[in-house]
């Protein structure tokens, strides 16, 4: 702790080192500390000690019945003034409100609607009950540990930890916090049973997608035929084929409109997606706020005439627009002419098709999902069409080509073959 030892007060335990001058009223010396803090001793035995300083452009003061108690208060004041962090006086609820406020970020760095909803949910469920009423300067790693350990599962704990890290960083920048170690907490199981940790492959990225997770062209065709036998016929089959051989994510696919497709070039411009937040559907920019363009083949490796079918579907959409049954010009609208909800599509369309195509057993178990179709596009681009990984990365909308390589090529691919050849 800090000490001040003005003449006349020797022998007492006092904080902070400062310089003394005679008090204008009462006995003893006034102690002038760093950052403009002035300590006035008690005027009489048993009187109150007082400290005065300027913070946020205003004169502030605090009092205590003893020098030790005042010293503890002065130490907190000194910490705030040294860090220029006056927001540390605010409660944790204000820190959380600042973290969730979209105006704190530049326009081009603001969260997506779905991410904002997730962060709000995590803060309301886990963070607010623990630190909402705690003054920011008094928040400890113990508080943060309690927050993250309230998560019921390792996966949720990981999300809470990520939210805490971002919250602490925002608090450090805005003067609510000064201790970066507040983010150094991780989910602990406590008495809860944990599944064994996954076993990886040495030298392989955690992003690696095993070939067993990727349906073959024949399996894609089987799913397409199963969908084509359903209520919407060829349209649903086309939807699966577009997903498998253009790389569109689910939200991008259900948002796909005629204006985004260049039939002459066989190019799809991906400039929006549909997200579901708290039961509501919203159209917003694609993942990472990056528009992109991708291509689709005339015929798929399985022989499906994709370009011809998509051209015919666009003619149908234009007719539907004129008739008023598809006002948004969607290539794959819901039965009401609006955006599909993933839950409705899964329940009313996919469930039956998965069973018919052998993608699921009677108990609903299976290795492939709709997202597996996106893996088909990436591996087809790399190994069938022999495209450069940078091309596939850009068309698929990956952050960089290294992700594409880690997911589908792998850092250990071919190692044993090369080692065997070298040791002949």
C-alpha positions in Angstrom: 0.0 0.0 0.0 1.0 3.6 -0.5 2.1 5.8 2.5 2.0 9.4 3.4 4.1 10.4 6.4 3.7 14.2 7.1 5.6 15.6 10.0 3.6 15.3 13.2 2.0 12.0 12.2 5.0 9.7 12.6 4.3 6.2 13.9 0.8 6.0 12.4 0.0 3.7 9.4 -0.9 6.0 6.6 -1.1 5.7 2.8 0.6 7.3 -0.1 3.8 9.3 -0.1 3.2 13.1 -0.4 4.4 16.5 0.7 3.1 18.4 3.7 2.1 21.9 4.3 0.5 23.6 7.3 -3.3 23.3 7.5 -5.2 26.6 7.2 -7.7 25.3 9.8 -7.1 23.0 12.7 -3.8 21.3 13.6 -1.4 19.1 11.6 -0.3 19.3 8.0 -2.2 19.0 4.8 -0.8 16.3 2.5 -0.6 17.0 -1.2 -0.4 13.8 -3.3 0.0 12.9 -6.9 -2.8 13.6 -9.4 -3.9 16.7 -7.4 -5.2 14.8 -4.4 -5.1 16.8 -1.2 -5.5 15.1 2.2 -6.8 17.1 5.2 -6.2 15.5 8.6 -8.8 15.5 11.3 -9.1 18.8 13.1 -9.5 17.1 16.4 -9.1 13.7 18.0 -11.8 11.4 16.6 -12.6 13.8 13.8 -13.0 13.0 10.2 -10.2 12.8 7.6 -10.9 14.3 4.2 -9.5 14.1 0.7 -10.2 16.5 -2.2 -9.4 16.1 -5.9 -10.7 17.0 -9.4 -12.3 14.2 -11.6 -14.4 14.5 -14.6 -13.9 18.3 -14.5 -15.5 18.6 -11.1 -14.2 18.9 -7.6 -14.7 15.6 -5.7 -14.1 14.7 -2.1 -14.4 11.8 0.3 -14.2 11.4 4.1 -13.4 8.7 6.7 -13.3 8.4 10.5 -9.7 7.3 10.4 -6.6 7.8 8.3 -6.5 4.0 7.4 -10.0 4.1 6.1 -9.4 7.3 4.2 -6.2 5.8 2.8 -8.2 2.9 1.3 -10.5 5.3 -0.5 -7.6 7.5 -1.7 -5.9 4.4 -3.2 -9.0 3.8 -5.4 -9.1 7.4 -6.4 -5.4 7.3 -7.3 -6.0 4.2 -9.4 -8.7 5.9 -11.4 -6.8 9.1 -11.9 -3.6 7.4 -12.9 -5.5 5.4 -15.6 -7.8 8.3 -16.5 -10.7 5.9 -16.0 -13.4 7.8 -14.2 -16.1 5.3 -15.5 -14.7 2.9 -12.9 -17.1 4.5 -10.5 -20.1 3.3 -12.4 -21.9 0.0 -11.8 -21.3 -3.1 -13.9 -24.7 -2.6 -15.5 -23.4 0.5 -17.2 -20.3 -1.4 -18.4 -22.7 -4.0 -19.9 -24.9 -1.3 -21.5 -21.8 0.3 -23.0 -20.6 -3.1 -24.4 -23.9 -3.8 -26.0 -24.3 -0.3 -27.4 -23.8 -0.4 -31.2 -22.7 3.2 -31.3 -19.4 2.4 -29.6 -18.1 0.7 -32.8 -17.4 2.2 -36.2 -20.2 1.6 -38.7 -18.1 -0.9 -40.7 -17.3 -2.9 -37.5 -20.7 -3.2 -35.9 -22.0 -6.6 -35.0 -24.5 -8.5 -37.1 -28.0 -8.7 -35.8 -27.6 -12.3 -34.8 -24.3 -11.7 -33.0 -25.8 -8.7 -31.2 -28.7 -10.8 -30.0 -26.4 -13.6 -28.8 -24.3 -11.1 -26.8 -27.3 -9.6 -25.2 -28.6 -13.0 -24.3 -25.3 -14.0 -22.7 -25.0 -10.7 -20.8 -28.6 -10.9 -19.5 -28.4 -14.6 -18.5 -24.8 -14.8 -17.1 -23.1 -11.5 -16.7 -25.7 -9.1 -15.3 -26.7 -11.3 -12.3 -23.1 -11.3 -11.1 -21.7 -7.8 -11.8 -24.7 -5.7 -12.6 -24.7 -4.0 -9.2 -21.0 -4.2 -8.5 -19.0 -1.0 -9.0 -16.6 -1.5 -11.9 -13.6 -0.8 -9.8 -14.5 -3.6 -7.5 -15.0 -6.2 -10.2 -12.5 -9.1 -9.6 -11.5 -12.2 -11.4 -13.6 -14.0 -8.9 -16.7 -12.3 -10.2 -15.7 -13.2 -13.8 -15.0 -16.8 -12.8 -18.5 -17.0 -11.3 -20.0 -15.6 -14.5 -18.3 -18.1 -16.9 -18.9 -21.1 -14.5 -22.6 -20.4 -14.5 -22.7 -21.7 -18.1 -24.3 -25.2 -18.1 -22.1 -26.8 -20.8 -18.5 -26.5 -22.1 -19.8 -25.0 -25.4 -21.8 -22.4 -23.7 -18.9 -21.7 -21.3 -16.7 -21.1 -24.3 -19.2 -18.6 -25.7 -19.5 -16.8 -22.3 -15.7 -16.6 -22.0 -15.5 -15.0 -25.5 -18.2 -12.5 -24.4 -16.3 -11.7 -21.2 -13.0 -11.2 -23.1 -14.8 -8.7 -25.5 -16.6 -7.0 -22.6 -13.3 -6.5 -20.7 -11.6 -5.1 -23.8 -14.4 -2.7 -24.3 -14.2 -1.7 -20.6 -10.5 -1.1 -20.8 -10.9 1.1 -23.8 -13.7 3.2 -22.3 -12.2 3.6 -18.8 -14.6 1.2 -17.0 -11.8 -1.3 -16.1 -8.0 -1.2 -15.8 -7.2 -4.9 -15.2 -6.9 -7.0 -18.3 -6.6 -10.2 -16.2 -10.3 -10.0 -15.7 -10.6 -11.8 -19.0 -8.3 -14.6 -18.0 -11.0 -17.0 -16.8 -12.2 -20.2 -18.3 -15.2 -22.6 -17.8 -14.6 -25.2 -15.1 -16.8 -28.3 -14.8 -16.9 -28.4 -11.0 -19.0 -31.4 -10.0 -20.6 -31.7 -13.5 -19.5 -34.8 -15.5 -17.6 -34.0 -18.7 -17.3 -36.0 -21.9 -13.8 -37.0 -22.8 -11.9 -34.4 -24.8 -11.8 -35.0 -28.6 -8.8 -36.8 -30.0 -7.2 -34.9 -32.9 -4.6 -35.9 -35.5 -1.1 -34.6 -35.0 -0.3 -31.8 -37.4 -4.0 -31.5 -38.6 -6.0 -28.4 -38.2 -9.1 -28.4 -36.0 -11.0 -27.1 -39.0 -10.3 -30.3 -40.9 -13.5 -31.8 -42.5 -13.3 -35.5 -42.7 -14.3 -37.0 -46.0 -16.9 -39.1 -44.2 -18.7 -35.8 -43.5 -19.0 -35.0 -47.2 -21.7 -36.7 -49.3 -20.7 -38.0 -52.7 -22.2 -36.7 -55.9 -24.4 -39.8 -55.9 -25.7 -39.0 -52.4 -26.4 -35.4 -53.4 -28.4 -36.7 -56.4 -30.3 -39.1 -54.2 -31.3 -36.3 -51.9 -32.3 -34.1 -54.9 -34.5 -36.8 -56.3 -36.1 -37.3 -52.8 -36.8 -33.6 -52.6 -38.1 -33.6 -56.2 -40.7 -36.3 -55.2 -42.1 -33.9 -52.5 -44.6 -31.1 -52.5 -42.6 -28.6 -54.5 -41.1 -31.0 -57.0 -38.3 -29.8 -59.2 -37.9 -26.6 -57.2 -36.7 -28.3 -54.1 -34.4 -30.6 -56.1 -32.9 -27.5 -57.7 -32.4 -25.9 -54.3 -30.2 -28.8 -53.1 -28.2 -28.8 -56.4 -27.6 -25.1 -56.2 -26.5 -25.5 -52.6 -24.1 -28.3 -53.4 -22.5 -26.8 -56.5 -22.5 -23.0 -55.8 -21.5 -23.0 -52.2 -24.3 -20.8 -50.9 -25.0 -21.0 -47.2 -28.6 -21.7 -46.0 -29.3 -18.0 -45.2 -27.9 -16.9 -48.6 -29.9 -19.6 -50.5 -33.3 -18.6 -49.0 -32.5 -14.9 -49.7 -31.5 -15.7 -53.4 -33.5 -13.5 -55.8 -33.6 -13.4 -59.6 -31.6 -10.1 -59.8 -28.6 -11.9 -58.2 -28.1 -14.4 -61.0 -26.3 -13.8 -64.3 -27.4 -16.6 -66.6 -25.0 -15.8 -69.4 -22.0 -15.9 -67.1 -23.4 -18.6 -64.7 -22.5 -16.3 -61.8 -24.4 -15.7 -58.5 -23.7 -12.4 -56.7 -24.0 -13.1 -52.9 -24.9 -9.8 -51.3 -27.3 -10.7 -48.6 -28.5 -13.5 -46.3 -31.5 -14.2 -44.1 -31.0 -14.6 -40.3 -33.6 -15.6 -37.7 -33.3 -13.7 -34.4 -35.8 -14.2 -31.6 -38.3 -15.7 -33.9 -38.1 -12.9 -36.5 -36.4 -13.0 -40.0 -34.1 -10.3 -41.2 -32.2 -9.6 -44.4 -28.7 -8.4 -43.9 -25.2 -8.5 -45.4 -23.5 -11.9 -45.9 -21.1 -13.4 -43.3 -18.3 -11.0 -42.4 -20.1 -8.3 -44.3 -18.4 -9.3 -47.5 -20.2 -9.6 -50.8 -18.8 -12.2 -53.2 -19.5 -13.9 -56.5 -19.6 -17.6 -57.1 -20.1 -19.8 -60.2 -22.2 -22.8 -60.9 -21.6 -25.5 -63.5 -23.7 -26.2 -66.6 -24.0 -29.8 -65.5 -23.1 -31.2 -62.1 -20.6 -34.1 -61.7 -23.7 -36.2 -61.1 -25.1 -35.2 -64.5 -27.8 -32.7 -63.3 -28.4 -29.9 -65.9 -28.0 -27.1 -63.3 -27.7 -24.2 -65.7 -30.8 -25.2 -67.7 -32.9 -25.9 -64.7 -32.0 -22.6 -63.0 -32.8 -20.7 -66.2 -36.2 -22.4 -66.3 -36.8 -21.6 -62.7 -36.0 -17.9 -63.3 -38.7 -17.8 -66.0 -41.2 -19.2 -63.4 -40.2 -16.7 -60.8 -40.8 -13.8 -63.2 -44.3 -15.2 -63.9 -44.9 -15.6 -60.2 -43.9 -12.0 -59.6 -46.4 -10.8 -62.3 -49.1 -13.0 -60.7 -48.3 -11.5 -57.2 -47.5 -14.9 -55.6 -43.8 -14.2 -55.3 -43.4 -10.5 -54.8 -39.8 -10.7 -53.7 -38.7 -12.6 -56.7 -37.2 -15.4 -54.6 -35.8 -18.4 -56.4 -36.7 -20.6 -53.5 -39.6 -19.1 -51.6 -41.7 -20.6 -48.9 -45.2 -21.8 -49.7 -46.5 -18.3 -48.8 -44.0 -16.6 -51.2 -41.8 -15.4 -48.4 -38.5 -16.4 -46.9 -38.2 -20.0 -45.6 -37.5 -20.6 -41.9 -34.9 -23.3 -41.4 -37.1 -25.0 -38.8 -40.1 -25.1 -41.1 -38.1 -26.3 -44.1 -36.5 -29.0 -42.0 -39.7 -30.2 -40.5 -42.0 -30.0 -43.6 -39.5 -30.8 -46.4 -36.1 -32.2 -45.3 -37.2 -34.7 -42.7 -39.1 -36.9 -45.3 -36.4 -36.4 -48.0 -33.6 -37.3 -45.6 -35.3 -40.7 -44.9 -36.1 -41.4 -48.5 -32.5 -40.6 -49.6 -30.9 -42.6 -46.8 -29.4 -39.5 -45.2 -31.2 -40.4 -41.9 -32.3 -43.7 -40.3 -35.6 -44.2 -38.6 -34.2 -42.8 -35.4 -33.2 -39.6 -37.1 -29.5 -40.3 -37.0 -27.2 -39.6 -40.0 -23.8 -38.2 -40.8 -24.9 -35.5 -43.3 -26.8 -32.2 -42.9 -27.9 -29.5 -45.3 -24.6 -27.7 -44.5 -22.8 -30.8 -45.9 -23.8 -29.6 -49.3 -21.5 -26.6 -48.9 -18.6 -29.0 -48.3 -19.5 -30.7 -51.6 -19.0 -27.4 -53.4 -15.6 -26.8 -51.9 -14.2 -30.3 -52.5 -15.6 -30.4 -56.0 -13.9 -27.1 -56.8 -10.6 -28.3 -55.4 -10.5 -31.9 -56.6 -12.9 -32.3 -59.5 -12.7 -28.9 -61.2 -9.0 -28.5 -60.1 -9.4 -24.9 -59.1 -6.8 -23.0 -57.1 -7.6 -22.9 -53.3 -7.6 -19.1 -53.5 -10.4 -19.2 -56.1 -12.5 -21.7 -54.0 -11.9 -19.6 -50.9 -13.2 -16.4 -52.5 -16.3 -18.1 -54.1 -17.1 -19.9 -50.8 -16.7 -16.8 -48.7 -14.0 -18.0 -46.5 -12.0 -15.4 -44.6 -8.8 -16.5 -46.4 -7.5 -19.4 -48.5 -5.7 -20.9 -45.5 -9.0 -21.8 -44.0 -10.0 -23.6 -47.2 -6.7 -25.6 -47.2 -7.1 -26.5 -43.5 -10.7 -27.6 -44.0 -10.4 -29.7 -47.1 -6.7 -30.4 -48.0 -5.3 -30.7 -44.5 -1.7 -30.3 -43.4 -1.1 -34.1 -43.1 -2.6 -35.1 -46.4 -0.1 -37.3 -48.4 2.5 -37.4 -45.5 2.6 -41.2 -45.2 2.8 -41.7 -49.0 5.7 -39.2 -49.3 7.4 -40.8 -46.3 7.0 -44.3 -47.6 8.5 -43.3 -51.0 11.4 -41.6 -49.3 12.2 -44.7 -47.2 12.1 -47.3 -50.0 
